[in-house]
Amino acid sequence: MISLYDVFMMPLEKSGIKKARNTLIPKASGTVLEIGSGTGVNFKHYNFDNIQKLIMSDKKISKKLKKIVPSNIELLELDVQNLTFAENTFDYIIHSLVFCSVKDVSKGLKELKRVLKPNGTIIFIEHILPERRGLKGLFSFINPAWRVFASGCNLTRDYESSLLANGFDVIHSTKFMKTAFVYGEAKIK
């Protein structure tokens, strides 16, 4: 079963997102929370030998995700701005292409910080405002219409600056696709 979203994303996956998933997702271990699981594209990248518990979440759990995820993995509908977990619960929190549409990025990041263990890690893949002048102008110009068309997705965010402003250190990051995307890891300061 392939979704329209997955078809739309295929060229982007081939242009670097798949490499980011292959590089980062297998690092997750212990108790893991995935925010914005969508159609489950990250699922095949997990190294389940190192995971004690995985919770996959989204605002609305997709039919595709329900079909591919075995019953021993918890699926939860939740909003990253209001997580229902106790403090210091997760060793890893993973999100890919999520914070572009989070209404209050700081509130969402504060929630991640609250539920992440002090030595835990955030693994992220996000699209951002490109650094290249022409693309930066184009993304800024089309952003108002894009947000309406793409259910609140914002093309002009600076995710790494948001991490830093909310008490995280970016351990490493890599920008790709002409600096329109970034992937990496962050820890609590």
C-alpha positions in Angstrom: 0.0 0.0 0.0 1.6 3.3 -1.1 0.1 6.7 -0.2 -0.1 9.8 -2.3 2.3 11.4 0.3 4.9 8.6 -0.3 4.7 9.1 -4.0 5.2 12.9 -3.6 8.2 12.2 -1.3 10.0 9.7 -3.6 12.2 12.2 -5.4 13.1 13.9 -2.0 13.9 10.5 -0.5 16.2 9.7 -3.3 17.9 13.1 -3.1 19.0 12.7 0.5 16.3 11.9 3.0 16.7 8.2 2.7 20.4 8.5 3.4 19.6 10.6 6.5 17.2 7.9 7.7 19.8 5.1 7.0 22.4 7.1 8.9 20.4 8.2 12.0 17.5 5.9 12.7 19.5 2.7 13.4 21.3 4.6 16.3 18.1 4.7 18.4 18.2 2.4 21.4 16.5 1.9 24.7 13.1 3.5 25.1 12.3 5.4 21.9 9.5 7.9 20.9 8.9 8.7 17.3 7.0 12.0 16.8 5.1 12.4 13.5 5.3 8.8 12.3 3.2 9.5 9.2 3.1 6.5 6.9 5.8 4.7 8.8 8.7 5.4 6.4 11.2 5.3 9.4 10.0 1.9 10.6 12.3 -0.3 8.4 15.3 1.7 9.5 15.2 0.8 13.3 17.6 -1.7 14.7 15.1 -3.6 16.9 17.9 -5.5 18.6 18.8 -2.3 20.5 15.2 -1.1 21.3 13.4 -2.0 24.5 10.3 -0.1 23.7 9.2 2.0 20.7 6.2 4.3 20.7 5.2 5.7 17.3 2.9 8.7 17.3 1.2 11.2 15.1 -1.7 13.6 15.4 -3.7 11.0 13.5 -2.4 7.5 13.0 -2.5 6.6 9.3 -4.1 3.4 8.0 -0.8 2.5 6.4 1.1 2.8 9.7 -1.5 0.5 11.4 -0.9 -2.1 8.7 2.9 -2.2 8.8 3.5 -1.9 12.6 3.3 -5.1 14.7 1.1 -5.2 17.7 4.0 -5.1 20.2 4.7 -1.4 19.1 2.5 1.2 20.6 0.7 3.6 18.3 -0.5 6.9 19.9 -2.3 9.9 18.6 -0.8 12.9 20.2 0.4 16.5 19.7 4.1 17.2 20.3 3.0 20.4 22.1 1.2 18.4 24.8 2.9 15.1 25.4 1.3 12.7 28.0 4.5 11.1 29.2 6.3 11.6 32.5 9.5 13.6 32.6 12.8 11.8 31.7 11.0 8.9 29.9 12.9 8.4 26.6 16.5 7.6 25.6 15.8 8.7 22.0 13.2 10.9 20.4 13.0 10.8 16.6 11.2 13.1 14.3 11.4 13.6 10.6 9.7 16.5 8.7 7.5 17.4 11.7 8.5 20.8 13.1 7.6 22.6 9.9 4.0 22.3 10.8 4.1 22.5 14.6 2.2 25.7 15.6 4.4 26.6 18.5 7.9 25.2 17.9 9.2 26.3 21.3 6.4 24.6 23.1 7.0 21.4 21.2 10.7 21.5 21.9 10.1 22.2 25.6 7.9 19.1 25.7 10.6 17.0 24.0 13.1 18.3 26.5 10.8 17.4 29.4 10.2 13.8 28.3 13.8 13.1 27.1 16.2 11.6 29.7 19.0 14.0 30.7 21.5 12.0 28.6 19.0 11.3 25.8 19.3 12.2 22.2 17.0 13.8 19.6 17.4 12.5 16.1 15.9 14.9 13.5 15.4 15.4 9.8 13.7 18.7 8.9 13.3 21.0 6.0 14.4 24.5 6.6 14.8 27.9 5.0 17.7 27.4 2.5 20.8 29.5 3.0 21.3 30.0 -0.8 20.0 33.5 -1.7 17.8 32.6 -4.7 16.2 29.6 -2.9 15.8 31.6 0.3 13.9 34.3 -1.6 11.7 31.8 -3.4 10.8 29.8 -0.3 10.0 33.1 1.5 7.8 34.2 -1.4 5.8 31.0 -1.7 5.5 30.3 2.0 2.1 32.0 2.6 0.4 30.1 -0.1 2.3 26.9 0.6 1.2 26.9 4.3 -2.5 27.0 3.1 -1.9 24.3 0.5 0.2 22.0 2.7 -1.8 22.0 5.9 0.3 24.5 7.8 3.7 23.3 6.6 6.2 26.3 6.9 9.1 26.5 4.5 11.0 29.3 6.4 11.9 27.8 9.7 15.4 27.6 11.2 15.1 24.4 13.2 18.7 24.4 14.6 18.3 27.9 16.0 15.1 26.8 17.6 16.9 23.8 19.2 19.6 26.1 20.6 17.0 28.6 21.9 15.2 25.9 23.8 18.1 24.4 25.7 19.6 21.9 23.3 23.1 21.5 21.8 23.3 20.3 18.2 25.8 17.5 18.4 26.2 17.3 14.6 24.1 18.2 11.6 24.3 18.0 7.8 22.5 20.2 5.4 21.6 18.8 2.0 19.5 19.4 -1.1 20.9 22.9 -1.6 20.6 23.6 2.2 16.8 23.1 2.2 17.0 20.1 4.5 19.0 19.3 7.7 19.5 16.1 9.6 21.4 15.5 12.8 21.4 14.8 16.6 20.8 17.1 19.6 21.2 16.7 23.3 20.0 18.7 26.3 22.5 21.3 27.4 
